[in-house]
Amino acid sequence: MAMIRAIKAEFLKLKGSKVPLWTALAVVAYSCIAIAGGLSQRSPDFNMAASMTSAGGAWAQAAELGYYEFGWESLLRQNVQGIAGGVGILLFGFVTAYVFGRERKEGTDATLLTAPVERRLFAVAKLGVVAVWVLGLTLFWFSIQTAGFAVLRPPGFSWDLIGRSLGNCLQATAILFAMLPIVGLVALLGRPGYLKPMIATAMLSSVGPIVSSDSARFFPPTMPVLIDGAAWMPVLSSELTVASWAIVAGTFVIGSAVLVWMFGRTTDAR
């Protein structure tokens, strides 16, 4: 019962907040850019595949795999790219920074001391709010972007591709979510505000040379990009191993444990 009260209290705190709307609008904005990119690929005057083939190296290899063709498989890859390639972690990191840092930022965290609920349960409830919020954004992201691609009427449609793309998006989101307790922990440290957790979020992005290295499948920030590859570097898809998922699980378990402990410690200190 105490856990249910804590979860209800955390969701009620979002009532009247415009931040969920802002995050949804951010998804719409990015999806419009992705759909516009698909529209440019549709143009007969724009042969990206030929240009990438002439570039040689990894670009040519990606072109041979169809990364730059106008078709459902290529376009659906952009669903995963958006979530995995930096935009997703920044958006999800902001959600986490807001959920864990809002009360400190607004000076209302002292109210937790008067609630008849164990302080650490609020940390678990906040993680639950982040999970629901992030999952909702992922499904919304996938839905509107896929619908936008459908308007372009690309060739090669199949429900198997749709299902695989959705599964890849959910895998990428799960990996990113496993790192979010780190962002929440940073939001609890030092002076209140969103700058520090957002800097921590940026450091968890997949941008960097390691994303193309053999070590990428063992480094959580780069794992999401490997799920379906990415056309922007390019990064070829690479199957994650059991060790990869063990690292993801360990990151989440350890990060969550430290976060819950620190949350109880910091609120008790006040």
Salt bridges, closest charged atoms under 4 A:
GLU10 OE2 - LYS13 NZ 2.78
GLU10 OE1 - LYS126 NZ 2.99
GLU73 OE2 - ARG164 NH2 3.28
GLU103 OE2 - LYS13 NZ 2.13
GLU103 OE1 - LYS126 NZ 3.05
GLU106 OE2 - ARG102 NE 3.30
ASP109 OD2 - ARG270 NE 2.91
GLU118 OE2 - ARG120 NH1 3.42
ASP228 OD2 - ARG77 NE 3.99
